[in-house]
């Protein structure tokens, strides 16, 4: 039977399918939601998400009994396609679907081949672009736009989105409800806008992709410090946008692409085989991906066709300084600090100030940087941000204030979500205790 998923070797009792399901929920769910939204229409986004969730639930049930299919991705897409076909057949006279596909879906002769076409690789890629621009419609508030895109396109959990915004899960849930409601009320079309509307929406799309990359760059949960698939997906989405013929000024797109490529080129040196974290100073630079780094430099060059200077341009240039230094001691910290000073004019967020303090410690001295960080301690956005405390503790230790560093380290350890980061901080804690006792 053509619609019957093909199964491989049955599972043994000891096989854990949860990591595989988590992988597919992150890397395939966004594609499925996009193509199903093309079928059902943006007003029925909830229905598209429900179908994807049902497909994942069915995967849990079937794979535990019958084994993992030889092609799990194709299995999920086939199940989601069949569920969509069942809904169309059952509710075609009750529900208003996408105008583009509705007349084809209402005929028994055309519904199945239409769905096969809509689930094709090329169409899915186009639909992902439509999905992210739909989520970023100006009728929706900016924070809600990004939250919805991260949830629907990128498969991030509410907890992960809350961490990205340094806010509560309750706030994110409310944003998602409001965003979906606005799409229904405003009858927002499922499309990539054209002309001026495209340019207005593009920045929010790029901000969303950057948040996705950051979640992969420094994961908020799980066992891995880096979630490579999220970073790869962020770069892939940017490449789709940079190749889109309707987008004229692509400088900021290429700047973001450069930033992600340059940062990703150093991934392999951030952890060893046992998962231990290496700081930038400790990294073996021969492990850097120089081919990807060259792509990053090329993208940065493409981003300079006019005089536009964006946050992504500055961050990419900072990353380029790190990548071009032959060793840590040769890093051009003065230029990096100057770039952070310029960045503060565009983005004065506590996270930017935190990163600037690190560059300040290399140029103006440790005490100056520590003083700056302590001034930031009352910021509500930093009270639960473990990197603030770990950075302050590191500078206190480096300046010899070991007794002051201990409670700050304790706070960082309590807030750190990842085992690898906790292990690194515990190593610092033990070193701090030893130095204090000398």
Secondary structure as GFF3:
##gff-version 3
##sequence-region A 1 438
A	DSSP	alpha_helix	18	27	.	.	.	ID=ss1
A	DSSP	alpha_helix	29	40	.	.	.	ID=ss2
A	DSSP	three_ten_helix	42	44	.	.	.	ID=ss3
A	DSSP	alpha_helix	45	66	.	.	.	ID=ss4
A	DSSP	alpha_helix	72	91	.	.	.	ID=ss5
A	DSSP	alpha_helix	99	105	.	.	.	ID=ss6
A	DSSP	alpha_helix	108	118	.	.	.	ID=ss7
A	DSSP	alpha_helix	121	135	.	.	.	ID=ss8
A	DSSP	alpha_helix	142	152	.	.	.	ID=ss9
A	DSSP	alpha_helix	158	165	.	.	.	ID=ss10
A	DSSP	alpha_helix	169	186	.	.	.	ID=ss11
A	DSSP	alpha_helix	196	217	.	.	.	ID=ss12
A	DSSP	alpha_helix	228	242	.	.	.	ID=ss13
A	DSSP	alpha_helix	251	264	.	.	.	ID=ss14
A	DSSP	three_ten_helix	267	269	.	.	.	ID=ss15
A	DSSP	three_ten_helix	285	287	.	.	.	ID=ss16
A	DSSP	alpha_helix	290	302	.	.	.	ID=ss17
A	DSSP	alpha_helix	311	324	.	.	.	ID=ss18
A	DSSP	three_ten_helix	328	330	.	.	.	ID=ss19
A	DSSP	alpha_helix	333	346	.	.	.	ID=ss20
A	DSSP	alpha_helix	350	363	.	.	.	ID=ss21
A	DSSP	alpha_helix	366	375	.	.	.	ID=ss22
A	DSSP	three_ten_helix	376	378	.	.	.	ID=ss23
A	DSSP	alpha_helix	386	398	.	.	.	ID=ss24
A	DSSP	alpha_helix	402	415	.	.	.	ID=ss25
A	DSSP	alpha_helix	419	437	.	.	.	ID=ss26
###
